[in-house]
Structures are given as C-alpha cells and as structure tokens.
Amino acid sequence: MLKKMRRRFIGAAMAAFFAVTLLLLLTVNLWNYNITTDRLDSTLDAMSVWGGAAAYGDADYPLSGIFGDRSPEARYMTRYFWVQLDTEQKTVRVFSDYIASVSAEQAADYAVSVARSGEERGYRGEYRFLAHFSDNGSTVVFLNASQELQAVRTLLIVSFVVAGVSMLLVFALVSAFSKRAIAPYVKNIEMQKRFITDAGHELKTPLTSISTSADVLAMADSDNEWVVNIRRQCVRLSKLVTNLVTLSRLDEDEPLPDKAEFSLSDAAWEASDHFETLAKAQGRRFERSIEDELSMFGDRVLVQQMISILLDNAFKYAEADGDISFRLYKRRKSCVIETYNACAPERLTDIDRFFDRFYRADKSRSAGSGGTGVGLSIAKAVAEAHGGSISAKAVPGGVTFTAELPRRLAGSDSLPHLK
C-alpha cells in the first residue's frame, strides 16, 4: 500500500510538471514561430507597399528604397524572387536576380501552386510568400526564410531536449524526496496498523473469557436466549477482530511472506467443497466450473480465503431460489475467479461501493447474517496483494464478481510450470 502511495505521489508530481513544461514549450515555440512569421510578413509588406503590385515588373527593383529605414545590411541579407502570372496561370515573367538557389522553372512552379490554392500568405518549402490577385492575373513574391525557419527548428529541438533532461532530473529529485513527503502519512498508517494489531490482541483475552463464561452458563441452561445471544456476538466480534488484523497485514509492504507455487485448481476445489454441501442442504442450484492444472505463485491460504469470501457473499445475498455459480479459468497470463448469484436489480444501485470497508448493500438482511462488513474488502486486498484486481458487475438477473490474478507475481524468482 505504501509503495503504491509513493508511486502515485511521484506520478502526480511528474504529471503536474509535465503539464506545466508542455504548456511552456508550446507557448515559447508558438510565440517564436509567430514572431518570426510576422517579421517575414513585415518584410513582404514593405516590399509591396513601397512598390505596389505593378512595381514587380521593374527588373531593377531598388531594395534600398524598401529597407531605407531598416538595417543597412538588410538589402544584402534579403533573398527573394517574384513571379507574374496571367489569368490562365501561365508565367508572364520571373524575376530571380536576388536569389541563386531557385531556377526559373522552380519559381514558376511555386507561383502556380500558390495561385491554384488561392492563399494570400503562407509557406512553400523554405519560402514565405505574399500573393496579389487581380483581374489581369497574379503576382507572387517569395522571400527566403531558411535561416529564420532553421532558428525556429533549433529552438524547438533545444527546448524539448532541455525539457526532457529537466523531466529526468525532476523525476530523480521527486523520487529521492518522496519518502520524506509522505512520511507523515506513513507514520499515521503505521500508528493505525499498530493500534489495530494491539487492540486485536487486547480484545482476544476478554472475548475468550466471555465466550468461556457463556459456554459454562450454557451447560446449566442451554436454552437461555441471553446466553445464546452472548455466544453469537462473541463469535461475530472475534471474527471481526481477526478480519481487521488480516486487513492490516495485507496493507503492509510485504503482505505475502509465505508465497509459493501451488495448484490453484486444487485450492479452488477445496475452498468450494463446503459450499457444494451447503447448497445441497439449502436446496439451491450451485454450479462449479474449474479448469484443471492451473497453477500460480502466491499465498494459497489467502487465495482460498478470497474464494470463500466471494462464495459466502454469493450465498448470503442470492435470491432464495436464485442460481449461484463459481468458475475458474485461464485468460492469457492470468487466472480468473468468477462468482455469480441471482439478485434483484434494486440491490445493485451502489455496486461501486461493494468493496468499501464496513459497507453493506442490504443492511436489513446483513444484520442477522453474522457478517462483519469487511469480507469483500479483504478479497480486494488479497487480489491486489497478488498484483491482480477484483470487480463487481451487474448482469441480467444478478451480479458477477470477477477476480483476475497473475499466475506469476511481478519480481518473483519462481516461474510456475503453467499448462
């Protein structure tokens, strides 16, 4: 439980850091991209405003006039070309005196592509373009943006690399300080478990004394209703104490000290035999389907206890004439334990709370059933201690409880001979 809590703390911290980092990455890179694009568009607008669309027909296009109020080096750093097309998108003229990386044919192809798309601004390869459309055709100016786009890509790569390294460093730091962060909670859990264990031991002595005294009284007057009630409540309280201690043990970091390879099929037959007899005595229909030669690595006693809890729950809450079934079968790398009992739909309204401690779906029927309200909580703890899961699902006519257990514990040094 504590390991799972620590993993959740680390996961939550890393998720928060990842979300913030991703937001910053997107903001910085999108901002940089927009600024770069705006700067290129500003240059294209300056060329357009200074000369007008008709000026693109002048072969000696004077860059000094365009960049007169900018850096003196701008005219020598700017590489551009323009293409004039007629109404049928045929090339009228190509001006490429200020660029060497594009041929006249390539320039014409770029312009035709822009004219067909109808876009006024955009990118074509490494070029930012500005298109002017008129009744006489179109003129498209292309500005070389290779250096600007390379700078955008460089920032993108560098920022993601820095973010990745930061994620690793934060993960290392969070992992290192996670124990200290959850220390108060761990201390509280340890105190709670110690209290339950100590209280359990302290309660056993007076319970034993009361039970013994009740047995002595029963020898003199076995039909006394007060004596019968005392004995019944002693049994119930003793069972509750035992279950609470079991739950406390299952919450420890190493809940399965006696794990070993065992035959799950044999364990299932053994745990369900009692309920076969009970079904016959009550005149109920109980079906068992247990796949042969299934083995797993874990605690046989606890798994049998989980099976008994599920079957006991099915018998207690099934309708008087309802069917009950028990199945054990293999599913990929897991063993599935499944119980079904018929019940009315209105009793399944809080099905998501069935595994809460001390929760009772039907308080009126549970009061006299001898249950403690922690049986399904123990079943869930046993399944999770083995690295599995358990769930309840409403099905037509009843409810199905399904426990899925891995046939091999994660990190175990023994691999069962599975068939």
Legacy VTK file of the C-alpha trace (Angstrom):
# vtk DataFile Version 3.0
C-alpha trace
ASCII
DATASET POLYDATA
POINTS 419 float
0.000 0.000 0.000
2.766 2.425 0.925
4.690 1.604 -2.245
1.565 2.233 -4.286
1.017 5.527 -2.473
4.590 6.586 -3.159
4.221 5.696 -6.845
1.015 7.715 -7.036
2.712 10.694 -5.402
5.592 10.532 -7.877
3.157 10.054 -10.764
1.042 13.053 -9.698
4.095 15.272 -9.281
5.528 14.239 -12.648
2.157 14.684 -14.358
1.879 18.222 -12.987
5.452 19.060 -14.016
4.917 17.553 -17.459
1.725 19.565 -17.992
3.415 22.839 -16.994
6.529 22.070 -19.062
4.473 21.143 -22.113
2.461 24.345 -21.787
5.666 26.402 -21.588
7.173 24.574 -24.567
4.108 25.168 -26.710
3.827 28.800 -25.620
7.501 29.655 -26.249
7.751 27.855 -29.576
4.426 29.097 -30.931
5.295 32.611 -29.817
8.686 32.389 -31.514
7.105 30.989 -34.688
4.524 33.769 -34.807
7.132 36.449 -34.210
9.310 35.020 -36.987
6.362 34.813 -39.371
5.277 38.363 -38.534
8.804 39.612 -39.225
8.844 37.909 -42.636
5.382 39.239 -43.452
6.519 42.707 -42.456
9.352 42.491 -44.968
6.971 41.292 -47.678
4.513 44.073 -46.818
7.280 46.654 -47.038
8.171 45.431 -50.498
4.523 45.502 -51.537
3.692 48.906 -50.033
6.794 50.616 -51.399
6.488 49.488 -54.972
2.906 48.333 -55.346
1.955 45.298 -57.358
2.885 46.993 -60.663
6.435 47.687 -59.469
7.209 43.964 -59.595
7.617 44.446 -63.326
10.723 46.589 -62.781
13.836 44.477 -63.218
15.894 46.916 -61.164
13.749 46.668 -58.077
15.528 49.074 -55.647
15.930 47.345 -52.289
17.490 50.472 -50.861
14.092 52.127 -51.018
12.342 49.213 -49.359
14.810 48.928 -46.484
15.646 52.584 -46.249
14.507 52.827 -42.625
15.950 49.463 -41.580
19.379 47.979 -41.021
21.897 48.935 -43.733
22.712 45.244 -44.076
19.100 44.232 -44.781
19.353 44.700 -48.543
22.371 42.380 -48.668
20.808 39.694 -46.445
17.436 39.522 -48.172
16.961 36.858 -50.823
13.754 36.890 -52.793
12.161 36.296 -56.177
8.798 37.071 -57.728
6.656 35.559 -60.447
3.970 37.204 -62.529
1.143 35.006 -63.902
-1.695 35.774 -66.288
-5.336 34.876 -65.779
-4.713 31.338 -67.037
-1.867 30.869 -64.547
0.782 30.929 -67.237
4.095 32.537 -66.447
4.488 36.096 -67.720
7.741 36.940 -66.034
10.118 35.548 -63.403
12.481 37.845 -61.517
15.207 35.949 -59.615
18.236 38.268 -59.665
18.452 38.273 -55.871
18.477 34.500 -55.338
20.605 31.662 -56.684
19.015 28.566 -55.173
15.881 28.593 -57.349
15.689 28.221 -61.119
13.113 29.995 -63.251
11.170 26.752 -63.716
11.083 26.066 -59.964
9.999 29.650 -59.291
7.164 29.293 -61.785
6.040 26.017 -60.214
5.934 27.647 -56.766
3.835 30.526 -58.095
1.362 28.257 -59.912
0.937 26.223 -56.722
0.124 29.379 -54.763
-2.261 30.666 -57.442
-4.185 27.399 -57.500
-4.535 27.369 -53.707
-5.825 30.928 -53.593
-3.809 31.708 -50.450
-2.507 35.230 -49.968
0.155 34.310 -47.412
1.877 31.137 -46.426
4.935 28.939 -46.813
6.199 26.971 -49.759
9.190 24.966 -48.673
11.742 27.395 -47.210
9.983 30.463 -48.624
7.374 32.791 -47.189
5.119 34.203 -49.907
2.750 37.111 -50.448
0.333 36.898 -53.372
-1.562 39.689 -55.119
-4.569 38.685 -57.206
-6.196 40.968 -59.808
-8.317 40.784 -62.931
-5.129 40.674 -65.025
-3.637 37.713 -63.184
-1.480 37.370 -60.092
1.925 38.314 -58.773
3.583 36.251 -56.056
6.649 37.372 -54.110
8.706 34.690 -52.350
11.063 35.610 -49.517
13.780 33.157 -48.492
13.126 32.191 -44.854
15.585 29.299 -44.481
17.635 30.938 -41.731
14.580 32.055 -39.791
12.920 28.632 -40.033
16.173 26.936 -39.050
16.283 29.137 -35.973
12.693 28.132 -35.148
13.556 24.442 -35.518
16.700 24.831 -33.443
14.776 26.454 -30.608
12.167 23.697 -30.824
14.781 20.934 -30.596
16.809 22.628 -27.863
13.730 23.396 -25.757
12.477 19.803 -25.976
15.907 18.414 -25.118
16.152 20.737 -22.126
12.613 19.757 -21.099
13.483 16.063 -21.376
16.601 16.452 -19.248
14.610 18.521 -16.759
11.983 15.773 -16.573
14.665 13.223 -15.717
16.209 15.479 -13.080
12.830 16.287 -11.531
11.920 12.588 -11.537
15.155 11.795 -9.697
14.559 14.566 -7.165
10.895 13.688 -6.618
11.798 10.021 -6.192
14.518 10.949 -3.699
12.265 13.229 -1.638
9.016 11.266 -1.997
9.679 9.250 1.159
10.050 12.438 3.143
6.923 13.913 1.540
4.669 11.003 2.540
6.426 10.414 5.883
3.582 11.948 7.983
1.028 9.782 6.212
3.231 6.705 6.587
3.573 7.436 10.295
-0.187 7.732 10.611
-0.710 4.441 8.758
1.848 2.685 10.937
0.167 4.001 14.083
-3.213 2.862 12.765
-1.928 -0.642 11.977
-0.184 -0.867 15.341
-3.410 0.201 17.054
-5.447 -2.424 15.188
-2.913 -5.152 15.971
-2.599 -4.184 19.634
-6.349 -3.765 20.042
-6.889 -7.145 18.413
-4.578 -8.844 20.878
-6.097 -6.988 23.816
-9.639 -7.892 22.771
-8.911 -11.577 22.363
-8.390 -12.130 26.100
-11.717 -10.677 27.307
-13.524 -12.243 24.346
-12.130 -15.633 25.248
-13.160 -15.087 28.876
-16.680 -14.022 27.907
-17.041 -16.919 25.490
-15.838 -19.395 28.120
-18.216 -17.967 30.716
-21.073 -18.198 28.213
-20.208 -21.824 27.494
-20.309 -22.589 31.223
-23.686 -20.876 31.560
-24.944 -22.763 28.535
-24.132 -26.063 30.267
-26.603 -25.131 33.009
-29.228 -23.508 30.783
-28.608 -24.108 27.075
-31.967 -22.626 26.044
-31.394 -19.248 27.711
-31.798 -16.655 24.940
-29.361 -14.239 26.625
-26.631 -16.847 26.756
-27.257 -17.793 23.124
-27.018 -14.127 22.110
-23.783 -13.620 24.094
-22.168 -16.611 22.404
-23.316 -15.440 18.957
-21.983 -11.921 19.468
-18.677 -13.254 20.814
-18.200 -15.286 17.646
-19.066 -12.285 15.496
-16.724 -9.958 17.381
-13.889 -12.486 17.288
-14.349 -12.807 13.537
-14.304 -9.027 13.138
-11.067 -8.698 15.114
-9.441 -11.430 13.025
-10.551 -9.766 9.794
-9.255 -6.356 10.858
-5.866 -7.837 11.719
-5.842 -9.605 8.333
-6.612 -6.331 6.546
-3.864 -4.579 8.472
-1.365 -7.267 7.475
-2.390 -7.058 3.818
-1.676 -3.309 3.860
1.978 -3.906 4.712
4.808 -3.508 2.186
5.355 -7.286 2.110
1.878 -8.771 2.593
2.767 -12.235 1.240
5.651 -13.663 3.276
4.524 -17.271 2.621
4.173 -17.088 -1.160
4.986 -20.210 -3.121
3.873 -22.090 -6.200
0.643 -24.022 -5.684
-2.158 -25.641 -7.640
-4.928 -23.079 -7.908
-7.299 -25.697 -9.331
-6.901 -27.921 -6.253
-7.207 -24.909 -3.934
-10.429 -23.844 -5.675
-11.978 -27.332 -5.388
-11.032 -27.466 -1.719
-12.376 -23.987 -0.893
-15.672 -24.537 -2.729
-16.464 -28.059 -1.434
-18.097 -26.659 1.690
-20.459 -24.546 -0.416
-21.411 -27.558 -2.520
-22.589 -29.212 0.684
-24.303 -26.007 1.821
-26.164 -25.726 -1.493
-27.483 -29.263 -1.166
-28.607 -28.603 2.404
-30.447 -25.427 1.332
-31.838 -26.965 -1.835
-30.099 -24.428 -4.055
-28.624 -24.830 -7.518
-24.852 -24.352 -7.365
-22.689 -24.885 -10.444
-18.908 -25.211 -10.433
-16.597 -24.997 -13.439
-12.909 -25.269 -12.515
-10.258 -25.607 -15.201
-7.729 -28.345 -14.429
-3.990 -27.964 -13.867
-3.954 -24.229 -13.230
-1.079 -23.096 -11.020
0.018 -19.748 -9.653
2.640 -18.185 -7.415
1.312 -16.638 -4.225
-0.245 -17.370 -0.845
-2.545 -20.400 -1.061
-4.304 -19.703 2.254
-5.146 -16.117 1.331
-6.383 -17.059 -2.133
-8.628 -19.727 -0.620
-9.882 -17.148 1.865
-10.740 -14.824 -1.023
-12.646 -17.631 -2.794
-14.543 -18.424 0.401
-15.448 -14.756 0.886
-16.797 -14.447 -2.648
-18.825 -17.644 -2.394
-20.076 -16.778 1.094
-21.181 -13.389 -0.237
-22.965 -15.086 -3.157
-24.869 -17.462 -0.860
-25.817 -14.715 1.604
-27.216 -12.273 -0.918
-28.617 -14.544 -3.619
-32.356 -14.728 -4.035
-33.998 -17.634 -2.212
-34.498 -19.622 -5.401
-31.738 -17.955 -7.421
-28.819 -19.684 -9.114
-25.232 -19.468 -7.875
-22.171 -20.340 -9.909
-18.401 -20.471 -9.470
-15.839 -20.505 -12.306
-12.069 -20.705 -12.535
-10.400 -20.407 -15.919
-7.268 -19.175 -17.659
-7.090 -15.870 -19.539
-3.749 -15.154 -21.206
-1.240 -14.803 -18.337
-3.864 -14.630 -15.604
-6.257 -16.867 -13.720
-9.824 -15.609 -13.427
-12.030 -16.438 -10.443
-15.666 -15.626 -11.053
-18.802 -15.950 -8.930
-22.387 -15.227 -9.909
-25.544 -15.000 -7.859
-29.056 -14.011 -8.828
-30.407 -10.909 -7.146
-32.868 -8.085 -7.711
-31.601 -5.060 -9.704
-32.583 -2.577 -6.979
-29.957 -4.114 -4.676
-27.154 -3.172 -7.093
-27.565 0.600 -7.021
-24.335 1.096 -5.029
-22.299 -1.590 -6.770
-19.239 0.672 -6.920
-19.136 0.691 -3.089
-19.289 -3.060 -2.539
-15.590 -3.250 -1.684
-15.640 -0.366 0.828
-14.887 -1.388 4.373
-17.983 -1.863 6.560
-20.318 -1.113 3.660
-23.438 -3.273 3.471
-25.625 -3.310 0.394
-28.599 -4.681 2.318
-28.443 -3.650 5.983
-31.714 -5.324 6.886
-30.520 -8.746 5.719
-26.933 -8.264 6.839
-27.790 -7.639 10.450
-28.567 -11.279 11.101
-26.165 -12.823 8.643
-23.207 -12.865 11.002
-21.091 -10.845 8.577
-18.646 -8.157 9.617
-18.819 -5.841 6.603
-15.142 -6.235 5.677
-15.230 -9.527 3.760
-15.152 -8.021 0.263
-12.524 -5.523 1.436
-10.319 -8.470 2.371
-10.996 -10.118 -1.007
-9.922 -6.920 -2.759
-6.801 -6.614 -0.607
-5.845 -10.241 -1.344
-6.262 -9.719 -5.105
-4.202 -6.513 -5.077
-1.515 -8.087 -2.885
-1.058 -10.698 -5.632
-0.825 -7.956 -8.272
-4.343 -8.587 -9.542
-7.710 -6.881 -9.432
-11.292 -7.568 -8.463
-14.550 -6.030 -9.615
-18.311 -6.366 -9.394
-20.588 -6.060 -12.404
-24.342 -6.117 -12.726
-25.521 -8.656 -15.312
-29.014 -9.661 -16.403
-30.650 -11.337 -13.450
-27.864 -10.860 -10.932
-24.311 -9.776 -10.165
-20.893 -11.178 -11.070
-17.725 -10.785 -9.007
-14.525 -11.266 -11.009
-11.010 -11.575 -9.562
-8.113 -11.687 -12.012
-4.814 -12.923 -10.572
-1.486 -13.106 -12.416
-0.059 -16.612 -12.482
3.329 -15.196 -11.590
3.990 -12.350 -9.147
5.916 -9.430 -10.569
9.531 -9.699 -9.445
9.191 -13.240 -8.127
12.111 -15.575 -8.539
9.968 -18.567 -9.313
8.138 -19.281 -12.534
5.271 -21.765 -12.186
5.016 -24.662 -14.568
1.821 -23.496 -16.195
-0.326 -25.520 -18.549
LINES 1 420
419 0 1 2 3 4 5 6 7 8 9 10 11 12 13 14 15 16 17 18 19 20 21 22 23 24 25 26 27 28 29 30 31 32 33 34 35 36 37 38 39 40 41 42 43 44 45 46 47 48 49 50 51 52 53 54 55 56 57 58 59 60 61 62 63 64 65 66 67 68 69 70 71 72 73 74 75 76 77 78 79 80 81 82 83 84 85 86 87 88 89 90 91 92 93 94 95 96 97 98 99 100 101 102 103 104 105 106 107 108 109 110 111 112 113 114 115 116 117 118 119 120 121 122 123 124 125 126 127 128 129 130 131 132 133 134 135 136 137 138 139 140 141 142 143 144 145 146 147 148 149 150 151 152 153 154 155 156 157 158 159 160 161 162 163 164 165 166 167 168 169 170 171 172 173 174 175 176 177 178 179 180 181 182 183 184 185 186 187 188 189 190 191 192 193 194 195 196 197 198 199 200 201 202 203 204 205 206 207 208 209 210 211 212 213 214 215 216 217 218 219 220 221 222 223 224 225 226 227 228 229 230 231 232 233 234 235 236 237 238 239 240 241 242 243 244 245 246 247 248 249 250 251 252 253 254 255 256 257 258 259 260 261 262 263 264 265 266 267 268 269 270 271 272 273 274 275 276 277 278 279 280 281 282 283 284 285 286 287 288 289 290 291 292 293 294 295 296 297 298 299 300 301 302 303 304 305 306 307 308 309 310 311 312 313 314 315 316 317 318 319 320 321 322 323 324 325 326 327 328 329 330 331 332 333 334 335 336 337 338 339 340 341 342 343 344 345 346 347 348 349 350 351 352 353 354 355 356 357 358 359 360 361 362 363 364 365 366 367 368 369 370 371 372 373 374 375 376 377 378 379 380 381 382 383 384 385 386 387 388 389 390 391 392 393 394 395 396 397 398 399 400 401 402 403 404 405 406 407 408 409 410 411 412 413 414 415 416 417 418
